[in-house]
Amino acid sequence: MRPRITLAVVIASVLAGAFFPGCGPEKTVEIRYQRQPQYEVSPRIKRLGIAQFGGKTATDRKWGDVASDRLAAALDEYNRKFKRYELVDRKRLKAILDERDLQLMISDGASATQAGKLANVDAMIYGSVSVNARDERAHRAAFDPLRRGMKTVYYTKRYVLTAVTFTMDDIKTGKQIVTVSTTREYDSEKDDESGGAKVGKALGFGGGDLPPTDQLVSHLIDECVQEFLSKISPHEVVVTEKLQKGKSKAVDTGNKLAAAGDYAEALECYRQAIRTHPDDHGAVFNAGVMYEAQADLKQAEAHYDKAFKMEPEEQYVLARKRVRLAEQH
């Protein structure tokens, strides 16, 4: 099922270059899309129970406990916001199963159906966790300015792979509603934003500091939980756009107005900047952001497309792709 998207926008200012004379603050725009779940779950499915997630090893089972608790907490938060499901308290679910001498850890559909009927829920969610974490001693050559030569530097490489499988069964029919297998990894050797460095930065680590393994696994499990919830529940996606500085004071003024939430006035400033400097791709892009902020996706796409054709920045083409997808839904 294609998601239906509703747009809400919150503007936030981020200070940058505070110690560099002449550099003003950067403005960013947080664009929030409310999306429907990827999979269509019958409206009949309302009451959910979450079992304890399993694993092959004691470590996996420990993280299985964490995954089921994180899923329950996240789903409870989603339910308060989107009113889609009702969640049976996990302590109550455990007490019900204890009375029948049944385990809260579930690994198959038959057990899920039995537990779900006892708990009087419409669907049971269960799953498993697998964690692979390792450190390796490594070395590299580095220049020593004191000795004016090369030296060997030893350091630690850290790799973490977390896999979580989620299964949701319909208790009435005994059939699977959906199974989602998710994986997330951290690799300290990757220093680009698509690799492990992104996770490290999210956890507040940078440079040569490595996040603790447990903290990494916990973060990766949270990401897996969010992916699963996006499949079965209404959810929110946040995209952050940095406004361009442009070629005129009108763009600076527009950025300040945008930061204050005055989208229409900011748009007028960007239009003025474009009239003065028709080749100002930054002003054109910012105008597109303001159109998107006001839910005018056709104009936003037109301006993103124009900015990209002026200057083929990756930021511009990604923004254009985003609004095109939004228009389709």
Contacts in CASP RR format, 6 or more apart in sequence:
PFRMAT RR
TARGET T0000
AUTHOR 0000-0000-0000
METHOD contacts of the structure
MODEL  1
MRPRITLAVVIASVLAGAFFPGCGPEKTVEIRYQRQPQYEVSPRIKRLGI
AQFGGKTATDRKWGDVASDRLAAALDEYNRKFKRYELVDRKRLKAILDER
DLQLMISDGASATQAGKLANVDAMIYGSVSVNARDERAHRAAFDPLRRGM
KTVYYTKRYVLTAVTFTMDDIKTGKQIVTVSTTREYDSEKDDESGGAKVG
KALGFGGGDLPPTDQLVSHLIDECVQEFLSKISPHEVVVTEKLQKGKSKA
VDTGNKLAAAGDYAEALECYRQAIRTHPDDHGAVFNAGVMYEAQADLKQA
EAHYDKAFKMEPEEQYVLARKRVRLAEQH
1 36 0 8 1.000
1 37 0 8 1.000
1 38 0 8 1.000
1 39 0 8 1.000
1 40 0 8 1.000
2 328 0 8 1.000
2 329 0 8 1.000
3 35 0 8 1.000
3 36 0 8 1.000
3 37 0 8 1.000
3 38 0 8 1.000
3 329 0 8 1.000
4 35 0 8 1.000
4 36 0 8 1.000
4 329 0 8 1.000
5 33 0 8 1.000
5 34 0 8 1.000
5 35 0 8 1.000
5 326 0 8 1.000
5 329 0 8 1.000
6 33 0 8 1.000
6 34 0 8 1.000
7 31 0 8 1.000
7 32 0 8 1.000
7 33 0 8 1.000
7 292 0 8 1.000
7 295 0 8 1.000
7 297 0 8 1.000
7 326 0 8 1.000
8 32 0 8 1.000
8 34 0 8 1.000
9 29 0 8 1.000
9 30 0 8 1.000
9 31 0 8 1.000
9 32 0 8 1.000
9 263 0 8 1.000
9 292 0 8 1.000
9 293 0 8 1.000
10 30 0 8 1.000
10 32 0 8 1.000
11 27 0 8 1.000
11 28 0 8 1.000
11 29 0 8 1.000
11 30 0 8 1.000
11 258 0 8 1.000
11 259 0 8 1.000
11 260 0 8 1.000
11 261 0 8 1.000
11 293 0 8 1.000
12 28 0 8 1.000
12 29 0 8 1.000
12 30 0 8 1.000
12 259 0 8 1.000
13 25 0 8 1.000
13 26 0 8 1.000
13 27 0 8 1.000
13 28 0 8 1.000
13 259 0 8 1.000
14 25 0 8 1.000
14 26 0 8 1.000
14 27 0 8 1.000
14 28 0 8 1.000
15 25 0 8 1.000
15 26 0 8 1.000
16 23 0 8 1.000
16 24 0 8 1.000
16 25 0 8 1.000
16 26 0 8 1.000
17 23 0 8 1.000
17 24 0 8 1.000
17 25 0 8 1.000
26 242 0 8 1.000
26 243 0 8 1.000
27 242 0 8 1.000
27 243 0 8 1.000
27 255 0 8 1.000
27 256 0 8 1.000
27 258 0 8 1.000
27 259 0 8 1.000
28 240 0 8 1.000
28 241 0 8 1.000
28 242 0 8 1.000
28 243 0 8 1.000
29 240 0 8 1.000
29 241 0 8 1.000
29 242 0 8 1.000
29 243 0 8 1.000
29 258 0 8 1.000
29 289 0 8 1.000
29 293 0 8 1.000
30 238 0 8 1.000
30 239 0 8 1.000
30 240 0 8 1.000
31 238 0 8 1.000
31 239 0 8 1.000
31 240 0 8 1.000
31 241 0 8 1.000
31 292 0 8 1.000
31 293 0 8 1.000
32 236 0 8 1.000
32 237 0 8 1.000
32 238 0 8 1.000
32 239 0 8 1.000
33 236 0 8 1.000
33 237 0 8 1.000
33 238 0 8 1.000
33 239 0 8 1.000
33 326 0 8 1.000
34 234 0 8 1.000
34 235 0 8 1.000
34 236 0 8 1.000
35 230 0 8 1.000
35 234 0 8 1.000
35 235 0 8 1.000
35 236 0 8 1.000
35 237 0 8 1.000
35 329 0 8 1.000
36 234 0 8 1.000
37 230 0 8 1.000
37 231 0 8 1.000
37 232 0 8 1.000
37 233 0 8 1.000
37 234 0 8 1.000
37 235 0 8 1.000
38 230 0 8 1.000
38 231 0 8 1.000
39 177 0 8 1.000
39 178 0 8 1.000
39 231 0 8 1.000
39 232 0 8 1.000
41 168 0 8 1.000
41 177 0 8 1.000
41 178 0 8 1.000
41 232 0 8 1.000
42 170 0 8 1.000
42 177 0 8 1.000
44 122 0 8 1.000
44 172 0 8 1.000
45 85 0 8 1.000
45 122 0 8 1.000
45 123 0 8 1.000
45 170 0 8 1.000
45 177 0 8 1.000
46 85 0 8 1.000
46 86 0 8 1.000
46 122 0 8 1.000
47 85 0 8 1.000
47 86 0 8 1.000
47 87 0 8 1.000
47 88 0 8 1.000
47 120 0 8 1.000
47 121 0 8 1.000
47 122 0 8 1.000
47 123 0 8 1.000
48 75 0 8 1.000
48 85 0 8 1.000
48 86 0 8 1.000
48 87 0 8 1.000
48 88 0 8 1.000
48 121 0 8 1.000
48 122 0 8 1.000
48 123 0 8 1.000
48 124 0 8 1.000
48 125 0 8 1.000
49 87 0 8 1.000
49 88 0 8 1.000
49 90 0 8 1.000
49 93 0 8 1.000
49 116 0 8 1.000
49 119 0 8 1.000
49 121 0 8 1.000
49 123 0 8 1.000
49 124 0 8 1.000
49 125 0 8 1.000
50 68 0 8 1.000
50 71 0 8 1.000
50 72 0 8 1.000
50 75 0 8 1.000
50 87 0 8 1.000
50 88 0 8 1.000
50 90 0 8 1.000
50 93 0 8 1.000
50 124 0 8 1.000
50 125 0 8 1.000
50 126 0 8 1.000
51 68 0 8 1.000
51 93 0 8 1.000
51 104 0 8 1.000
51 105 0 8 1.000
51 106 0 8 1.000
51 112 0 8 1.000
51 115 0 8 1.000
51 124 0 8 1.000
51 125 0 8 1.000
51 126 0 8 1.000
51 127 0 8 1.000
52 64 0 8 1.000
52 65 0 8 1.000
52 68 0 8 1.000
52 103 0 8 1.000
52 104 0 8 1.000
52 105 0 8 1.000
52 106 0 8 1.000
52 126 0 8 1.000
53 64 0 8 1.000
53 65 0 8 1.000
53 67 0 8 1.000
53 68 0 8 1.000
53 105 0 8 1.000
53 126 0 8 1.000
53 127 0 8 1.000
53 128 0 8 1.000
53 129 0 8 1.000
53 164 0 8 1.000
54 60 0 8 1.000
54 61 0 8 1.000
54 64 0 8 1.000
54 105 0 8 1.000
54 107 0 8 1.000
54 127 0 8 1.000
54 128 0 8 1.000
54 129 0 8 1.000
55 61 0 8 1.000
55 64 0 8 1.000
55 128 0 8 1.000
55 129 0 8 1.000
55 130 0 8 1.000
56 128 0 8 1.000
56 130 0 8 1.000
59 131 0 8 1.000
60 128 0 8 1.000
60 129 0 8 1.000
60 130 0 8 1.000
60 131 0 8 1.000
61 105 0 8 1.000
61 129 0 8 1.000
63 129 0 8 1.000
63 131 0 8 1.000
63 162 0 8 1.000
63 217 0 8 1.000
63 221 0 8 1.000
64 128 0 8 1.000
64 129 0 8 1.000
66 129 0 8 1.000
66 218 0 8 1.000
66 221 0 8 1.000
67 127 0 8 1.000
67 129 0 8 1.000
67 164 0 8 1.000
67 221 0 8 1.000
67 224 0 8 1.000
67 225 0 8 1.000
68 90 0 8 1.000
69 90 0 8 1.000
70 221 0 8 1.000
70 222 0 8 1.000
70 225 0 8 1.000
71 125 0 8 1.000
71 166 0 8 1.000
71 225 0 8 1.000
71 228 0 8 1.000
71 229 0 8 1.000
72 87 0 8 1.000
72 90 0 8 1.000
74 222 0 8 1.000
74 225 0 8 1.000
74 226 0 8 1.000
74 229 0 8 1.000
75 85 0 8 1.000
75 87 0 8 1.000
75 229 0 8 1.000
75 233 0 8 1.000
76 87 0 8 1.000
78 84 0 8 1.000
78 85 0 8 1.000
78 229 0 8 1.000
78 233 0 8 1.000
78 234 0 8 1.000
78 235 0 8 1.000
79 85 0 8 1.000
79 86 0 8 1.000
79 87 0 8 1.000
81 236 0 8 1.000
82 233 0 8 1.000
82 234 0 8 1.000
82 235 0 8 1.000
84 233 0 8 1.000
84 234 0 8 1.000
85 233 0 8 1.000
88 119 0 8 1.000
88 121 0 8 1.000
90 104 0 8 1.000
92 119 0 8 1.000
93 104 0 8 1.000
93 115 0 8 1.000
93 119 0 8 1.000
94 104 0 8 1.000
96 118 0 8 1.000
96 119 0 8 1.000
97 103 0 8 1.000
97 104 0 8 1.000
97 115 0 8 1.000
97 118 0 8 1.000
97 119 0 8 1.000
100 118 0 8 1.000
102 111 0 8 1.000
102 114 0 8 1.000
102 115 0 8 1.000
102 118 0 8 1.000
103 111 0 8 1.000
106 112 0 8 1.000
106 115 0 8 1.000
106 124 0 8 1.000
106 126 0 8 1.000
106 127 0 8 1.000
107 126 0 8 1.000
107 127 0 8 1.000
107 128 0 8 1.000
109 126 0 8 1.000
109 167 0 8 1.000
109 169 0 8 1.000
109 174 0 8 1.000
109 176 0 8 1.000
111 126 0 8 1.000
112 124 0 8 1.000
112 126 0 8 1.000
112 167 0 8 1.000
112 169 0 8 1.000
112 171 0 8 1.000
113 124 0 8 1.000
113 169 0 8 1.000
113 171 0 8 1.000
113 174 0 8 1.000
115 124 0 8 1.000
116 124 0 8 1.000
116 171 0 8 1.000
117 171 0 8 1.000
121 171 0 8 1.000
122 170 0 8 1.000
122 171 0 8 1.000
122 172 0 8 1.000
123 168 0 8 1.000
123 169 0 8 1.000
123 170 0 8 1.000
123 171 0 8 1.000
123 177 0 8 1.000
124 168 0 8 1.000
124 169 0 8 1.000
124 171 0 8 1.000
125 166 0 8 1.000
125 167 0 8 1.000
125 168 0 8 1.000
125 169 0 8 1.000
126 167 0 8 1.000
126 169 0 8 1.000
127 164 0 8 1.000
127 165 0 8 1.000
127 166 0 8 1.000
127 167 0 8 1.000
128 164 0 8 1.000
128 165 0 8 1.000
129 162 0 8 1.000
129 163 0 8 1.000
129 164 0 8 1.000
129 165 0 8 1.000
129 221 0 8 1.000
130 162 0 8 1.000
130 163 0 8 1.000
130 164 0 8 1.000
131 160 0 8 1.000
131 161 0 8 1.000
131 162 0 8 1.000
131 163 0 8 1.000
131 217 0 8 1.000
132 159 0 8 1.000
132 160 0 8 1.000
132 161 0 8 1.000
132 162 0 8 1.000
133 158 0 8 1.000
133 159 0 8 1.000
133 160 0 8 1.000
133 161 0 8 1.000
133 213 0 8 1.000
133 216 0 8 1.000
133 217 0 8 1.000
134 158 0 8 1.000
134 159 0 8 1.000
135 156 0 8 1.000
135 157 0 8 1.000
135 158 0 8 1.000
135 159 0 8 1.000
135 213 0 8 1.000
136 156 0 8 1.000
136 157 0 8 1.000
136 159 0 8 1.000
137 154 0 8 1.000
137 155 0 8 1.000
137 156 0 8 1.000
137 157 0 8 1.000
138 154 0 8 1.000
138 155 0 8 1.000
138 156 0 8 1.000
138 157 0 8 1.000
139 152 0 8 1.000
139 153 0 8 1.000
139 154 0 8 1.000
139 155 0 8 1.000
140 152 0 8 1.000
140 153 0 8 1.000
140 155 0 8 1.000
141 150 0 8 1.000
141 151 0 8 1.000
141 152 0 8 1.000
141 153 0 8 1.000
142 150 0 8 1.000
142 151 0 8 1.000
142 152 0 8 1.000
142 153 0 8 1.000
143 149 0 8 1.000
143 150 0 8 1.000
143 151 0 8 1.000
144 150 0 8 1.000
144 151 0 8 1.000
155 208 0 8 1.000
156 188 0 8 1.000
156 210 0 8 1.000
157 188 0 8 1.000
157 189 0 8 1.000
158 186 0 8 1.000
158 187 0 8 1.000
158 188 0 8 1.000
158 210 0 8 1.000
158 211 0 8 1.000
158 213 0 8 1.000
158 216 0 8 1.000
159 185 0 8 1.000
159 186 0 8 1.000
159 187 0 8 1.000
159 188 0 8 1.000
159 189 0 8 1.000
160 185 0 8 1.000
160 186 0 8 1.000
160 213 0 8 1.000
160 216 0 8 1.000
160 217 0 8 1.000
160 220 0 8 1.000
161 183 0 8 1.000
161 184 0 8 1.000
161 185 0 8 1.000
162 183 0 8 1.000
162 184 0 8 1.000
162 185 0 8 1.000
162 217 0 8 1.000
162 220 0 8 1.000
162 221 0 8 1.000
162 224 0 8 1.000
163 181 0 8 1.000
163 182 0 8 1.000
163 183 0 8 1.000
163 224 0 8 1.000
164 181 0 8 1.000
164 182 0 8 1.000
164 183 0 8 1.000
164 221 0 8 1.000
164 224 0 8 1.000
164 225 0 8 1.000
164 228 0 8 1.000
165 179 0 8 1.000
165 180 0 8 1.000
165 181 0 8 1.000
165 182 0 8 1.000
166 178 0 8 1.000
166 179 0 8 1.000
166 180 0 8 1.000
166 181 0 8 1.000
166 182 0 8 1.000
166 228 0 8 1.000
167 176 0 8 1.000
167 178 0 8 1.000
167 179 0 8 1.000
167 180 0 8 1.000
168 176 0 8 1.000
168 177 0 8 1.000
168 178 0 8 1.000
168 179 0 8 1.000
168 232 0 8 1.000
169 175 0 8 1.000
169 176 0 8 1.000
169 177 0 8 1.000
170 176 0 8 1.000
170 177 0 8 1.000
177 232 0 8 1.000
178 231 0 8 1.000
178 232 0 8 1.000
180 227 0 8 1.000
180 228 0 8 1.000
180 231 0 8 1.000
182 223 0 8 1.000
182 224 0 8 1.000
182 227 0 8 1.000
182 228 0 8 1.000
183 224 0 8 1.000
184 220 0 8 1.000
184 221 0 8 1.000
184 223 0 8 1.000
184 224 0 8 1.000
185 196 0 8 1.000
185 220 0 8 1.000
186 195 0 8 1.000
186 196 0 8 1.000
186 199 0 8 1.000
186 200 0 8 1.000
186 211 0 8 1.000
186 216 0 8 1.000
186 220 0 8 1.000
187 195 0 8 1.000
187 196 0 8 1.000
188 196 0 8 1.000
188 210 0 8 1.000
190 196 0 8 1.000
190 197 0 8 1.000
191 197 0 8 1.000
197 206 0 8 1.000
199 211 0 8 1.000
199 216 0 8 1.000
199 219 0 8 1.000
199 220 0 8 1.000
200 206 0 8 1.000
200 211 0 8 1.000
200 216 0 8 1.000
202 219 0 8 1.000
203 211 0 8 1.000
203 215 0 8 1.000
203 216 0 8 1.000
203 219 0 8 1.000
204 211 0 8 1.000
205 211 0 8 1.000
211 219 0 8 1.000
226 235 0 8 1.000
229 235 0 8 1.000
239 322 0 8 1.000
241 289 0 8 1.000
241 315 0 8 1.000
241 319 0 8 1.000
242 315 0 8 1.000
243 255 0 8 1.000
243 258 0 8 1.000
243 286 0 8 1.000
243 289 0 8 1.000
244 251 0 8 1.000
244 281 0 8 1.000
244 282 0 8 1.000
244 283 0 8 1.000
244 285 0 8 1.000
244 286 0 8 1.000
245 251 0 8 1.000
245 252 0 8 1.000
245 255 0 8 1.000
245 282 0 8 1.000
246 252 0 8 1.000
246 273 0 8 1.000
246 280 0 8 1.000
246 282 0 8 1.000
246 283 0 8 1.000
246 286 0 8 1.000
247 273 0 8 1.000
247 277 0 8 1.000
247 280 0 8 1.000
247 282 0 8 1.000
247 283 0 8 1.000
248 273 0 8 1.000
248 276 0 8 1.000
248 277 0 8 1.000
248 280 0 8 1.000
248 283 0 8 1.000
250 269 0 8 1.000
250 270 0 8 1.000
250 272 0 8 1.000
250 273 0 8 1.000
250 276 0 8 1.000
250 283 0 8 1.000
251 269 0 8 1.000
251 270 0 8 1.000
251 273 0 8 1.000
251 280 0 8 1.000
251 282 0 8 1.000
251 283 0 8 1.000
251 286 0 8 1.000
253 269 0 8 1.000
254 265 0 8 1.000
254 266 0 8 1.000
254 269 0 8 1.000
254 270 0 8 1.000
254 286 0 8 1.000
255 266 0 8 1.000
255 286 0 8 1.000
257 263 0 8 1.000
257 265 0 8 1.000
257 266 0 8 1.000
257 269 0 8 1.000
258 266 0 8 1.000
258 286 0 8 1.000
258 289 0 8 1.000
258 290 0 8 1.000
258 293 0 8 1.000
263 290 0 8 1.000
263 293 0 8 1.000
263 294 0 8 1.000
264 290 0 8 1.000
264 294 0 8 1.000
266 286 0 8 1.000
266 290 0 8 1.000
267 287 0 8 1.000
267 290 0 8 1.000
267 291 0 8 1.000
267 294 0 8 1.000
270 283 0 8 1.000
270 284 0 8 1.000
270 286 0 8 1.000
270 287 0 8 1.000
270 290 0 8 1.000
271 287 0 8 1.000
273 280 0 8 1.000
273 283 0 8 1.000
274 280 0 8 1.000
274 283 0 8 1.000
274 284 0 8 1.000
274 287 0 8 1.000
277 283 0 8 1.000
279 310 0 8 1.000
281 306 0 8 1.000
281 307 0 8 1.000
281 310 0 8 1.000
281 311 0 8 1.000
281 313 0 8 1.000
281 316 0 8 1.000
282 307 0 8 1.000
282 311 0 8 1.000
284 303 0 8 1.000
284 306 0 8 1.000
284 307 0 8 1.000
284 310 0 8 1.000
285 303 0 8 1.000
285 304 0 8 1.000
285 307 0 8 1.000
285 313 0 8 1.000
285 315 0 8 1.000
285 316 0 8 1.000
285 319 0 8 1.000
287 303 0 8 1.000
288 299 0 8 1.000
288 300 0 8 1.000
288 303 0 8 1.000
288 304 0 8 1.000
288 307 0 8 1.000
288 319 0 8 1.000
289 300 0 8 1.000
289 319 0 8 1.000
291 297 0 8 1.000
291 299 0 8 1.000
291 300 0 8 1.000
291 303 0 8 1.000
292 300 0 8 1.000
292 319 0 8 1.000
292 323 0 8 1.000
297 323 0 8 1.000
297 326 0 8 1.000
297 327 0 8 1.000
298 327 0 8 1.000
300 319 0 8 1.000
300 323 0 8 1.000
301 320 0 8 1.000
301 323 0 8 1.000
301 324 0 8 1.000
301 327 0 8 1.000
304 316 0 8 1.000
304 317 0 8 1.000
304 319 0 8 1.000
304 320 0 8 1.000
304 323 0 8 1.000
305 320 0 8 1.000
307 313 0 8 1.000
307 316 0 8 1.000
308 316 0 8 1.000
308 317 0 8 1.000
308 320 0 8 1.000
END
